[in-house]
């Protein structure tokens, strides 16, 4: 059981939070290889605010106290810089990614991208999501085992390629799908993820070296993306309802369009953030629903209460127990363990501690979601907790928070609910995992170890 240490405002004044005592190299290796055990150990020992030191990364204040998180997320955005604290993702996403921007430029890009993920435009994607889920799962065979994560990745990538790029099945579609999957698989284990954390290892030593392989795959991917952007610019009549069409026609307050490089980086951000993460969340949802039989029964009961095949997608996504199952999935093992780091641009008092300019503050989503004072029996998968009470955005934050909250949050939840409902109403599945499944590092995200092994018992 995690015990939480109290933080007294008066006692803390003019002091820094307690610092983890292990050597920097040991904290770094544990954070990469044993993230859960490392975080649980630190919270148990130091409480809900402490300092960690990592090789290759700045010293960080790790926080999982909802009052402290609220102070941070509601602070003046000019006081906090986030982009430069997220440089770890630059090799993947590019320097113009929304995640890496700050100040006016961040606000400007956010404003341009916002309409893509809301309102009528998103509703129009509902039927497409259900169709893609049915198409991919129709390849499952009764009595045959399959691994959930790659299957869910296939669904989420097809959804992204259709909604973001407007691409139908075809040669470029297949090529982008193949290259992006290979690119993300470069960092699919804790050992290979080390290359993202240490700049000194990011050296191209030829096509067979780990970084060299990644650089070549990235170049292949860029060639395909730029080719698509050029063709679409030259054929305005081919623009449709997809997000690339929207971005190509978007203008900032000076009437300027986005450059090819800006478009590439934002598209890459959406492909990475909106595909890998949703696929992992869906794999976890399938695991938990079949790991806890009463959850499966309750979910099926709710899904059977409406005609899923003919229901409006929005009606499906408003089902309360389906929503609770998805929320509890994102709570117990969030796909991303930390929200985007904030770097102080001026001194700040946080939870009674005086933090200096330049200090990096990281909100730990995983530890916040594991607090027994907010979530009794935090290690237990119990969707009912989301029906019994409402959690504040400082207690439940799988998509980060403040002005850096994930732009695709509504879209991700929409897709997650529709895919899960489609699968559960079409197939009876059996979980083949004998031991409890734990998260393992996959690049900068956390996925179920082994990908979740299931078998199709029957088609409904």
N, C-alpha and C positions, 0 to 999 in steps of 0.2 A: 504493500500500500504506500503510495506517495504521500509524504507529509509535507505540508507547506509552511514555511517560516513566515511569521508576521513581519511587516516592515513598518517601523514607526517613523512618522514624518519628522518628529523632533530629534529622535535619536540619530537619524540618517543625515541631518543637515551638515553641509560642507564636507561630506565624505563621498567616496566612490563606492559602488556596490562591491561586494566581496568577489575576489578573483579566484577562479578555479586554479588549483595548485599544481596539477600535472604539467610536465614539460610541454612546450608548444608542439613538438613533433608528435607526442603521444596523443594530445587532444585532436590534432589534425587527422591522424590515422584512424582513431576511434570514430570521429565524426564521419569519415568516409566509409569505413568498413562496418562499424557497429553503431549506427546512428541512434537507434531506439534505446539500447542499453546505456549509451553514453549520455543521452539527454535525461533519461529517467534517473540515472545515478547523480547527475549534477543537480537536478531539481530537488532530489531527496536530501542532498548534502548542503546546498546553498540557498534553497528557496526559489521564489519566483522572479528574482532579478539577480543576475550575476554576470561576471565578465569572463569571456573565453578568449583564448589566444590561439590563432591558427597560422601555420606556415603558409606564406604566399598570400594571405588575406589580412586585412586590418584587424586589430583587437576589437572585439565586439561586446556590447552589453546585450545579453539575451534576456528577454522579458516575456512573462506569461501571466501577468497580473492584469485582469480586465480594466481596473481603474487606471493603471499605468498605460495600458494600450489606448484607452479613451483619450488620456492626456496627449499621447503621441499623435493619434490619428486626427485629432481636432485642433492640433497646433497650427499656427500660421505656416502655410506651405513654403513661404520664403525662408523659414528657419531651417528647413530640411531639404537636403538634396538626396535623390534616390538613384538617378541614372548611373552616376559614376560608381555607386556601390554594387551595381549588378554586372560589372564587366566580365564576369565569369561566362555569361551567355553570349558575349559579342561574337566569338568565332562562329556560333550557330546562327544568330539572328541578324548580325550586321549592326553598324554604328548608328543607323537611323531608326532602329526599332523603337517603338513607343516606350518600351521598358527601359531603354537607355537614355531617354531624353528627360530634360528638366525644364523648369520655368515656363516661359511663354511658348517655347517650341513644343513642349509636352502638351500644354493646354490646346494649342492650335491643332496638333495632330489628333488629339483625343476627340476634339470637336468634329474633325473631318470623318473620323471612323465611327463615331457614336451611332449615326442613323442605321448603319449596317446590321446592328444587332438588336433592334427594337421594333415594336409595333407591327404593322401589317407586313413589313418585309420579312420578319421572322416567322410570322404565322404561315406565310406562303411556303416556307421550307418544311412545314410539318409533315405533309403527305410524302414529300421527297424522302425525309428521314425514315418513315415507316416502310416505304418501298425498298430503300437500300437495305434496311435491316432484314426484310423478307427475302430479298435477292441473295444476300450473303449466307443467311442461315439455311436457305433451301439446299445448300451444298452439304449440309450435315446428313449423316446416314444413321438410321436407327441401329442401335447396338454397337456403334463405333465411338471410341473416345475421341475427344478433341481438346485443344488448349484454348481457354477463353480469351486470353489477352491478344494473341495475334488475330483471332477471329474478330474481336471487338475493334482492333486497330484497322482491320480491313473495312469495317463499317464506317468508322469515324473518318478515315482518310477519303473514302468514296464520297461521304457527305460533304467534307471540306472542299474536295476538288469540284464538286457540282455547285455548291453554294458560293464558294469564294471565287473560283475561276470560271464557273459556268461551263466546265469541260464535260462533254459526253464521252462515253467509252470510245477509245480510239488509240492510235499509236502514241501520241504525246501524253495522253492520260495514263496509259500503261507505263510509259517511261518515267514520268514524274513520280508515279506511285512507287515504282521499283527503286529509283535513286534515293528518294526521301526515306524510304524504309531502311535501305542500306546505310544511309548517312546517320540516322538515329541509332541504328544497331551498333555503330562504332563504339558507343559508350554504354553498352547494355549490361555491364557488370561493374561492381565496386572497383575492381582493379583497373579497368579501362577508363572509368570515370576520373581517375587520378589526373589524366591529361587535361581535363577542363580546369582543375584546381591549381596546377603549377605551370606558369608561363614558360619556365625553363625547359619543360618537356615538349612544348609545342614547336617542334622542329621537324621540317620536312626532310627526312633522310632517304627519300625514294619511295616508289610506289608500294613497297611491301612494309614500310615502317608504319606504325599505328597512325601517327599524325599525317604522314604523307598520304595514306589511304583516305583519311577523312578529307584532306584538302582537295584531292582529285574528285572525290564524290561531290563535294560542295561545288566545284567548278562545273561538273556535269549538270548539277541541279541549276546553277546560275544560268548556264547557257540555255536551258529549257525555259526558265522563267522569263529571261530577257527576250527570247524569241516570241513567247506568247504576248508579252507587253507590246513589243514592236508591231506585231500583226494586228493587235486590237487597236492600237493608236491609228494605224493606217486604214482600218476598216471600221469607222465609227458606227456604220449601220449594223454591225454584228453585235453591238453592245446590248445586253439584256438586263435581267433582274439580279445577276450575281454581284458580289462585292467588288470584284475587279472593275466591272463596268461603272459602279458607283464612284470608286476612287479615281478612275480615269477622267470622269466628268466633274469631280469636286474641285472647287476653287477656294483659296484662302481669301482673307479680307483685302488683299492686294490684287486679287484676280489671277494669282499664280496657280498652275497645276502642280501636282507632285512630280518630281523627277523620276526617271526609271530606277535609279538606285534607291530612292525613298520608297517607291512602290515595291521593289524587290524585298526590302527589309521588313516592311509591314506585312507583306504576303507571307514571308517566311515566319514571322512572329505568329500569325494566325494559324499557319499550317502546323507549327510546332506546339504552340500553346493550346490550340483548339482540337488537336488530333490525338497526340500522345496522352495528354492528361485525361481526356474523356474516355479513351479506350481503357486506361488503367482503372478509372473509377467504375466503369461498367464491369470489368473483370472482377473487381472487389464486390460489387453488388451481387453478381451471380454467385460468388463464393458464399457470402453471408446469407443470402436467401435460402441456399440449399444446405448450409451448415446449421442453421437454426430452423427446424421443421415448422414450428408454430408461426414463424415469420412468413414462410412460404404459404402456409394455409390461409393466413389472414390476407396476404396480398392477392392470392388467387380468388378469394371470396369477393374482394373489392373489384377486381378486374372483371369477374363474371357478372357483376351487377350492372354492367353496361355492355352494349354491343361494340366491342373494341374494333372490329373490322370496318364498321360504318360510322364510328363516332368521329366527331370533329377532334383533330389533334389537341386543340386547346382544352376541350372537356377532359381528355385523358390526363393532361398535365396538371389538372386541378384536383385530381383524386387525392384525398388527404393522406391515406396510408402509403400510397406510392411515393408521395413527396417525403413522408417521414422516413421511409426506407432509404431513399437517395440521400437525405440529409444525414442520417446516422452512418451511412457508408462513408461520406465525406468527413464526418467527425472522427470516427474511430482510428482510421489511418489516412489522414489527408494525403493527397498525391504530392503536394509540395509542403514540406515541413515548416518552412519559414515564409513570412510575407516579405516583400521587397525591402531590403535594408534602407535605413534613413541615416544620412550623415549630417551631423549638426553644423550649421553655418554660423552659429553664435552659441554662447553658453545657454544651457537650459536646465531648469530644475525639474526632475522627474521622480515622482514618488518620494520626494524629500531629499533625493541625491542631487548634488551639483555636478552636472556633466559638462565637460569642456568642449569648445569648438573643435570640430574634426572627429569627434567620437562617433563610431558607427553603432546604431541601435537596430537590433533584429528582433522582431516579434516572432516567437515560436508558436506556430499554429498547433503543432502536435501537442506540446505541453499544455497549452491553454485548453485544448479539447480533452485532455486527460485529467483535469482538475476534479477531484471527488466532491469538492464543495459546490460545483456547478453541475457536474454529471455524476451522480452517485453510481458506484460500480462502473467506473469508466472503461474497463477492459471488456465489459459485456456488451454485445450487440443488442440494443433495445430501442427500436424505432419509436415506441410509445412515448419516449421522453419528449419527442418533438410534437406530439399531440397534446401533451399535458401542460406544456408551457412554451412561451415564446422566448428565444434567446436573443440577447442584444448583439449588435455587430462587433462588440468587443469580447464576446464570449464564444461566438460561432463565426469563424472567419476563414473558411476554406478557400476563398478567392481573394484573400488579403483585405485591405481596408483603406479608409481615408481617400485621398485624391489619387491613390495608386491601385484602387480596387480593380480587379480584372474586368476589362471591358466586355469580354465574352461570357460573363457569368450567366446571364439570362439564357443565352443560346446554349451553353453547356448543360444547364439543368433541363432545358426544354428537350434537348437531344437525348440526354441520359434517361429521362422518364419515358419518352416515346420508344426508345430501343428496348428498354427493360420490359415495358408493357407488351410490346410486339413479340418478344421472345417467350415470355411467360404464358401468353395466350395461344401460342402456336406449338410449344414443345413441353414435354415432361422430361426433365433432366435429372441426372443423378450425379452427386459429387463423388469423385473418385479419390480425393485426398484423404489419407488416413490420419495424418498428424495435423494440428492447427497450422495454418499458413501465416507466415510473417512477412512484413515488407522488406525488400532489398533495394539497394540503390541502383537506379538505372539512369546514369548521367546525373542530372540535378533533380530528378523526380524519384518517387519511391513506388515500386510496383510489387504485386504479390509474388513471392518466390515460386518459381516454376510455372507461373502464368495461369494457374488454376485449371486442374484437369477435371473434365466433366464427360458424361456420356448421355447420348440421346436415348431415352427409354421408349418414348412413343411420340408420334406427331398428333396434336390435338385437333 
